Amino acid sequence: MVLINIFYKILIKQRDAKALKERVNAIRDEMKAAQKERNTDKTGELMKEFLSNQNKLMRMTLKPMLVSFIIFILILPLINGMFGDVSVPAADGAGNVTLGGATYVTTKTGANLTASDARKDKVVFARVITHLPVPLPYFGSMLGWLGWYFLCSIPLALIVRRLLKIYV
């Protein structure tokens, strides 16, 4: 998130973005006032200007958005390889997996399994990144790498944008 926000800082003229956002907010306030007065002509004019400025903002963010998309495409598979689940094919009810330099032997006899989570003829080692102090609805109290990424990325992005004074 820090890298992506740095690209936003570099690729967008922040002064222009700030001025455009301030103008959009001012137009929004003027539109609310015009709607309360039931002035449809003024509301229509303000709506055109509002949409024009919103379009300019969208065009400003297009280039950094494409860069961040490329970063995600390149980095997320690497993170998944490092922290994702590991499947062990079980031949004749047994299989081996090496994690962190240690080799684990898995065996399946009938309904009994000597490793975690059995799925048909595979054993899946799920890497838990964090145990949450309070369980989240639908997710529970354990998160993998993707859940932890989303849980951390939103507040981190807000903090970094504030520190770097990124307005879009």
VMD Tcl script that draws the C-alpha trace (Angstrom):
set ca {
  {0.00 0.00 0.00}
  {2.85 2.37 0.72}
  {4.37 1.73 -2.72}
  {1.05 2.25 -4.47}
  {0.41 5.50 -2.59}
  {3.87 6.75 -3.54}
  {2.90 6.26 -7.19}
  {-0.28 8.24 -6.57}
  {1.81 11.02 -5.05}
  {4.25 11.07 -7.97}
  {1.83 10.65 -10.89}
  {-0.90 13.08 -9.80}
  {-0.37 16.82 -9.46}
  {-1.54 17.14 -5.88}
  {-2.21 20.89 -6.04}
  {-4.51 20.43 -9.02}
  {-6.23 17.46 -7.40}
  {-6.81 19.35 -4.16}
  {-8.25 22.36 -5.99}
  {-10.49 20.12 -8.10}
  {-11.77 18.26 -5.02}
  {-12.49 21.53 -3.24}
  {-14.42 22.75 -6.29}
  {-16.41 19.49 -6.46}
  {-17.34 19.86 -2.78}
  {-18.36 23.49 -3.32}
  {-20.52 22.51 -6.30}
  {-22.12 19.76 -4.23}
  {-23.03 22.31 -1.54}
  {-24.40 24.72 -4.15}
  {-26.47 21.90 -5.67}
  {-27.99 21.04 -2.30}
  {-28.95 24.68 -1.80}
  {-30.43 24.90 -5.31}
  {-32.42 21.70 -4.76}
  {-33.85 23.09 -1.51}
  {-34.90 26.21 -3.41}
  {-36.34 23.93 -6.14}
  {-34.31 25.78 -8.78}
  {-34.06 23.07 -11.46}
  {-32.19 25.24 -14.00}
  {-29.38 26.05 -11.58}
  {-29.32 22.44 -10.34}
  {-28.91 21.23 -13.94}
  {-26.05 23.62 -14.64}
  {-24.32 22.68 -11.41}
  {-24.80 18.99 -12.19}
  {-23.05 19.43 -15.56}
  {-20.13 21.21 -13.92}
  {-20.04 18.62 -11.14}
  {-19.88 15.72 -13.62}
  {-17.23 17.50 -15.68}
  {-15.00 17.98 -12.63}
  {-15.59 14.39 -11.47}
  {-14.54 13.22 -14.95}
  {-11.31 15.26 -14.65}
  {-10.60 13.65 -11.26}
  {-11.15 10.18 -12.71}
  {-8.76 10.90 -15.59}
  {-6.14 12.08 -13.09}
  {-6.30 8.78 -11.20}
  {-6.25 6.52 -14.25}
  {-2.45 6.29 -14.64}
  {-1.69 5.51 -10.96}
  {-4.59 3.06 -10.92}
  {-3.05 1.13 -13.82}
  {0.35 1.10 -12.08}
  {-1.23 -0.22 -8.88}
  {-3.06 -2.91 -10.86}
  {0.25 -4.08 -12.35}
  {1.84 -4.11 -8.89}
  {-1.01 -6.25 -7.55}
  {-0.75 -8.68 -10.45}
  {2.97 -9.13 -9.81}
  {3.08 -9.14 -6.00}
  {-0.05 -11.02 -4.91}
  {1.02 -14.36 -6.45}
  {4.40 -14.02 -4.72}
  {2.72 -13.42 -1.37}
  {0.40 -16.36 -1.99}
  {3.41 -18.58 -2.69}
  {5.04 -17.52 0.57}
  {1.97 -17.56 2.83}
  {-0.74 -19.53 0.99}
  {-2.09 -22.97 1.79}
  {-0.02 -26.03 0.92}
  {-1.70 -29.16 -0.46}
  {-0.17 -32.61 -0.07}
  {-1.28 -35.26 -2.56}
  {-1.80 -38.49 -0.64}
  {-0.82 -41.66 -2.48}
  {-2.12 -44.79 -0.72}
  {-3.16 -42.65 2.24}
  {0.28 -41.09 2.90}
  {2.15 -37.99 1.78}
  {5.08 -35.75 2.67}
  {5.34 -31.97 2.74}
  {8.26 -29.68 3.54}
  {7.44 -26.39 5.26}
  {10.07 -24.06 6.67}
  {12.81 -26.67 6.30}
  {10.88 -29.36 8.21}
  {9.30 -32.38 6.50}
  {5.91 -33.53 7.74}
  {4.47 -36.98 7.10}
  {0.74 -37.19 6.68}
  {-1.25 -40.38 6.86}
  {-4.89 -41.11 6.29}
  {-6.38 -44.34 7.52}
  {-10.11 -44.62 7.07}
  {-11.68 -41.60 8.70}
  {-8.58 -40.81 10.82}
  {-6.02 -38.26 9.73}
  {-2.73 -37.42 11.39}
  {-2.57 -33.93 9.90}
  {-4.91 -30.98 9.55}
  {-7.94 -30.69 7.23}
  {-8.54 -33.64 4.89}
  {-10.07 -32.99 1.49}
  {-10.62 -36.18 -0.51}
  {-7.14 -37.52 -1.29}
  {-5.25 -34.42 -0.20}
  {-4.18 -32.93 3.08}
  {-4.18 -29.12 3.24}
  {-1.90 -27.23 5.58}
  {-3.60 -23.87 6.10}
  {-1.23 -21.16 7.21}
  {-2.86 -19.01 9.84}
  {-1.27 -15.56 9.86}
  {-3.04 -14.17 12.90}
  {-5.43 -15.04 15.69}
  {-7.86 -12.17 16.25}
  {-8.85 -11.23 19.81}
  {-12.49 -10.94 18.73}
  {-13.98 -13.25 16.08}
  {-15.24 -11.54 12.92}
  {-18.64 -12.55 11.52}
  {-18.26 -15.16 8.72}
  {-14.46 -15.28 9.18}
  {-13.93 -16.45 12.75}
  {-10.91 -15.63 14.86}
  {-8.17 -16.85 12.48}
  {-7.10 -15.06 9.31}
  {-4.90 -16.20 6.45}
  {-2.66 -13.91 4.47}
  {-5.38 -12.46 2.24}
  {-7.72 -11.64 5.13}
  {-4.86 -10.08 7.07}
  {-3.87 -8.05 3.99}
  {-7.36 -6.59 3.62}
  {-7.72 -5.97 7.35}
  {-4.44 -4.02 7.47}
  {-4.40 -2.35 4.05}
  {-7.41 -0.06 4.48}
  {-6.28 1.73 7.67}
  {-2.68 1.76 6.44}
  {-3.73 3.37 3.14}
  {-5.66 6.08 4.99}
  {-2.70 6.84 7.25}
  {-0.17 6.91 4.40}
  {-2.42 9.14 2.28}
  {-2.77 11.56 5.17}
  {1.00 11.60 5.85}
  {1.93 12.04 2.17}
  {-0.88 14.58 1.62}
  {-2.46 12.65 -1.23}
  {-5.79 14.22 -2.14}
  {-7.15 11.72 -4.66}
}
mol new
graphics top color blue
foreach p $ca { graphics top sphere $p radius 0.5 }
foreach p [lrange $ca 0 end-1] q [lrange $ca 1 end] { graphics top cylinder $p $q radius 0.2 }
display resetview
